[in-house]
């Protein structure tokens, strides 16, 4: 091997690899960021589900029933208030 040329190379240390963020501490406690992310995901899912439900025929029917009940309740309340209001004799 004396006939082979000598190769001069620089030794580069390996990059330190950081462990992937699992959302838990080494003790097994969830981090604030992972908890926040879970809450935000659940909130976004619930908002999306509500929007999709409102777009279905069944969802629109329920919304229409709710609106009709609200109108009927307002009318009945107006009747009760009118009956309780003392009117002076004319």
Buried (B, 14 or more C-beta within 10 A) or exposed (E): EEEEEEEEEEEEEEEEEEEEEEEEEEEEEBEEEBEEEEEEEEEEEEEEEEEEEEEEEEBEEEEEEEEEEEEEEEEEEEEEEEEEEEEEEE
